[in-house]
Amino acid sequence: MAEHKHGEMNIDVQEKTFDGFIRFTVWGVVVSISILLFMALVNS
């Protein structure tokens, strides 16, 4: 069995995926809040 050495794995792909997920989540929250605010203003 290969010996594990901490910190040697290439994680560029995982970091890009995580960054994309965070960006998508932030935009989703912003859009959702914007829609809710627009609905609240229109229905007042």
N, CA and C of each residue as an Amber inpcrd file, in Angstrom:
protein
   132
   0.8330000  -1.1770000   0.0000000   0.0000000   0.0000000   0.0000000
   0.8820000   1.2450000   0.0000000   0.4970000   2.2300000  -0.8060000
   1.2830000   3.4530000  -0.8950000   1.1680000   4.2510000   0.3910000
   2.2600000   4.8900000   0.7350000   2.2580000   5.7010000   1.9510000
   1.6690000   7.0780000   1.6340000   0.7920000   7.5290000   2.5030000
   0.1340000   8.8240000   2.3170000   1.0300000   9.9350000   2.8390000
   1.2390000  10.9580000   2.0020000   2.0100000  12.1220000   2.4180000
   1.0920000  13.3300000   2.3430000   0.8540000  13.9460000   3.4610000
  -0.0830000  15.0630000   3.5670000   0.3910000  16.2560000   2.7360000
  -0.5310000  16.8030000   1.9180000  -0.2330000  18.0130000   1.1690000
   0.3660000  17.8040000  -0.2020000   0.4690000  16.5700000  -0.7060000
   1.0840000  16.3360000  -2.0080000   0.0770000  16.1420000  -3.1340000
  -1.1920000  16.0270000  -2.8120000  -2.1930000  15.7900000  -3.8490000
  -2.5030000  17.0750000  -4.6110000  -2.6590000  16.9720000  -5.9200000
  -3.0270000  18.1120000  -6.7500000  -4.5370000  18.3310000  -6.6140000
  -4.9350000  19.4740000  -6.0570000  -6.3530000  19.7300000  -5.8010000
  -6.8780000  20.9100000  -6.6110000  -6.2290000  21.2300000  -7.7170000
  -6.6600000  22.3620000  -8.5490000  -8.0960000  22.1890000  -9.0420000
  -8.4330000  20.9850000  -9.4890000  -9.7790000  20.7370000 -10.0210000
 -10.8170000  20.8740000  -8.9100000 -10.5150000  20.3330000  -7.7310000
 -11.4560000  20.4330000  -6.6180000 -11.6540000  21.8830000  -6.1890000
 -10.5810000  22.6730000  -6.1980000 -10.6980000  24.0800000  -5.8160000
 -11.5390000  24.8540000  -6.8300000 -11.3650000  24.5780000  -8.1180000
 -12.1690000  25.2430000  -9.1500000 -13.6380000  24.8620000  -9.0090000
 -13.9040000  23.5850000  -8.7290000 -15.2780000  23.1280000  -8.5470000
 -15.9100000  23.8050000  -7.3470000 -15.1830000  23.8780000  -6.2380000
 -15.7030000  24.5280000  -5.0320000 -15.9510000  26.0070000  -5.2730000
 -15.0370000  26.6870000  -5.9520000 -15.2250000  28.1080000  -6.2700000
 -16.4680000  28.3150000  -7.1310000 -16.6670000  27.4420000  -8.1030000
 -17.8580000  27.5290000  -8.9420000 -19.1220000  27.3010000  -8.1430000
 -19.0970000  26.3450000  -7.2260000 -20.2550000  26.0620000  -6.3830000
 -20.5840000  27.2690000  -5.5050000 -19.5750000  27.8680000  -4.9000000
 -19.7990000  29.0380000  -4.0470000 -20.3400000  30.1940000  -4.8700000
 -19.7800000  30.4280000  -6.0450000 -20.2490000  31.5120000  -6.9190000
 -21.7140000  31.2870000  -7.3080000 -22.0540000  30.0570000  -7.7010000
 -23.4220000  29.7140000  -8.0710000 -24.3710000  29.9150000  -6.8890000
 -23.9620000  29.5090000  -5.7040000 -24.7900000  29.6470000  -4.5180000
 -25.0170000  31.1160000  -4.1710000 -23.9710000  31.9140000  -4.2180000
 -24.1090000  33.3500000  -3.9070000 -25.0470000  34.0090000  -4.9050000
 -24.8890000  33.7410000  -6.1950000 -25.7740000  34.3270000  -7.2070000
 -27.2030000  33.8560000  -7.0110000 -27.3780000  32.5930000  -6.6510000
 -28.7190000  32.0720000  -6.3970000 -29.4010000  32.7860000  -5.2380000
 -28.6480000  33.0470000  -4.1760000 -29.1930000  33.7630000  -3.0260000
 -29.5290000  35.2030000  -3.4060000 -28.6480000  35.8480000  -4.1380000
 -28.8910000  37.2380000  -4.5550000 -30.1380000  37.3220000  -5.4330000
 -30.2680000  36.4240000  -6.3760000 -31.4450000  36.4270000  -7.2530000
 -32.7120000  36.1550000  -6.4520000 -32.6600000  35.1980000  -5.5350000
 -33.8350000  34.8750000  -4.7210000 -34.2680000  36.0590000  -3.8670000
 -33.3250000  36.7110000  -3.2190000 -33.6540000  37.8770000  -2.3870000
 -34.1900000  39.0080000  -3.2570000 -33.6020000  39.2030000  -4.4280000
 -34.0740000  40.2460000  -5.3340000 -35.5170000  39.9900000  -5.7660000
 -35.8260000  38.7550000  -6.0970000 -37.1920000  38.4090000  -6.5030000
 -38.1620000  38.6440000  -5.3530000 -37.7840000  38.2430000  -4.1490000
 -38.6530000  38.4490000  -2.9870000 -38.8670000  39.9290000  -2.7080000
 -37.8270000  40.7360000  -2.8030000 -37.9690000  42.1780000  -2.5990000
 -38.8610000  42.7880000  -3.6810000 -38.6860000  42.3890000  -4.9200000
 -39.5200000  42.8940000  -6.0010000 -40.9850000  42.5240000  -5.7710000
 -41.2340000  41.2780000  -5.3720000 -42.6050000  40.8600000  -5.0930000
 -43.2090000  41.6400000  -3.9340000 -42.4120000  41.9060000  -2.9100000
 -42.9010000  42.6600000  -1.7600000 -43.2370000  44.0960000  -2.1510000
 -42.4220000  44.7000000  -2.9950000 -42.6650000  46.0920000  -3.4060000
 -43.8740000  46.1930000  -4.3420000 -44.0400000  45.2230000  -5.2250000
 -45.1290000  45.2550000  -6.1840000 -46.4700000  45.0100000  -5.4780000
 -46.4910000  44.1400000  -4.5030000 -47.7430000  43.7680000  -3.8280000
 -48.1160000  44.7180000  -2.6910000 -47.3200000  45.7150000  -2.4140000
 -47.6280000  46.6180000  -1.3100000 -48.6890000  47.6110000  -1.6650000
